[in-house]
Amino acid sequence: MLDLSLVKKHLNIESEFTDDDFYICNLIEVAEEAVKNAVMPDSPDDLLDEDGDYLPNVRHAILLLIGTWYANRESVAYGIPNKVPHGFDFLIQQIKTYHF
């Protein structure tokens, strides 16, 4: 599981602000599972480096999902949303293509 302090840094949340910690921990769990399901590795260990940490592109894909879900807490968007180039889909495609 990604460290809460790393995720809070990614979200630009001060460490002292703890009101959303439970929600963020839930987002971490769901995002990790979503990336595993999107990549469908032969083994979950395929997403880890030799130290047992997520590979950098896997970690960043998880962080991107968490950031998206934290900022957009509903399933609808107002205005004209635009995908960020080289975002989540780009990272997942690389993981699928080059690591499995």
Phi and psi in degrees as a GROMACS rama.xvg file:
@    title "Ramachandran Plot"
@    xaxis  label "Phi"
@    yaxis  label "Psi"
@TYPE xy
-61.6154  147.381  LEU-2
-71.9488  133.588  ASP-3
-57.2502  -39.0691  LEU-4
-65.2313  -37.1037  SER-5
-64.3765  -44.1563  LEU-6
-65.1641  -40.6907  VAL-7
-65.0243  -35.4009  LYS-8
-64.1512  -42.9081  LYS-9
-60.5069  -37.7456  HIS-10
-84.5664  0.493491  LEU-11
58.2527  44.613  ASN-12
-110.068  130.14  ILE-13
-62.1894  141.454  GLU-14
-61.6202  -27.5007  SER-15
-71.7161  -22.8712  GLU-16
-79.2206  111.696  PHE-17
-115.468  0.183064  THR-18
-57.8899  -33.529  ASP-19
-100.432  7.4828  ASP-20
-57.5451  -44.1139  ASP-21
-61.9977  -44.5076  PHE-22
-62.6328  -44.0828  TYR-23
-64.7987  -41.5952  ILE-24
-61.0152  -37.2214  CYS-25
-65.5871  -41.9337  ASN-26
-61.6533  -39.2155  LEU-27
-59.7149  -49.1617  ILE-28
-60.7438  -45.6341  GLU-29
-68.849  -41.7521  VAL-30
-65.9435  -40.4098  ALA-31
-61.0587  -43.6355  GLU-32
-66.0744  -39.5657  GLU-33
-63.3331  -41.663  ALA-34
-66.7475  -42.9348  VAL-35
-58.1596  -43.7506  LYS-36
-68.3993  -35.3083  ASN-37
-68.8354  -36.7392  ALA-38
-86.4454  -31.989  VAL-39
49.8691  61.943  MET-40
-70.5033  158.938  PRO-41
-61.3656  -35.2747  ASP-42
-143.918  142.505  SER-43
-57.8776  -24.2933  PRO-44
-65.5426  -19.357  ASP-45
-65.5424  -17.6078  ASP-46
-90.3363  1.021  LEU-47
-112.819  152.77  LEU-48
-87.1508  -174.589  ASP-49
-66.4772  -18.1139  GLU-50
-92.3081  -0.261089  ASP-51
85.9535  8.33415  GLY-52
-93.9858  156.767  ASP-53
-61.3998  144.234  TYR-54
-58.2723  149.431  LEU-55
-54.0495  -43.1589  PRO-56
-71.2413  -29.9643  ASN-57
-68.8011  -47.3612  VAL-58
-57.7169  -43.849  ARG-59
-69.0866  -37.5521  HIS-60
-61.1785  -41.3392  ALA-61
-63.5637  -45.0293  ILE-62
-62.6196  -38.6442  LEU-63
-62.7415  -42.857  LEU-64
-62.9528  -45.6619  LEU-65
-59.7092  -44.9645  ILE-66
-61.749  -41.3107  GLY-67
-63.8566  -46.2667  THR-68
-71.5043  -32.2569  TRP-69
-68.7983  -40.4119  TYR-70
-78.218  -26.299  ALA-71
-124.408  89.3959  ASN-72
-86.7336  2.30197  ARG-73
-122.105  163.784  GLU-74
-87.9742  7.34831  SER-75
-121.301  152.522  VAL-76
-126.36  147.065  ALA-77
-110.13  144.215  TYR-78
91.2675  -161.953  GLY-79
-110.454  100.671  ILE-80
-74.7527  145.955  PRO-81
-127.381  137.828  ASN-82
-72.254  143.47  LYS-83
-81.9553  126.303  VAL-84
-59.3809  144.775  PRO-85
59.5242  37.8638  HIS-86
-93.7701  -143.486  GLY-87
-55.2889  -51.8646  PHE-88
-58.5195  -40.1547  ASP-89
-61.4365  -46.5486  PHE-90
-65.3592  -44.2489  LEU-91
-63.4811  -40.1548  ILE-92
-62.5256  -39.2779  GLN-93
-64.8921  -42.1182  GLN-94
-63.803  -45.4944  ILE-95
-61.6303  -42.6631  LYS-96
-74.5714  -42.7137  THR-97
-102.087  -17.1583  TYR-98
-109.342  -10.7867  HIS-99
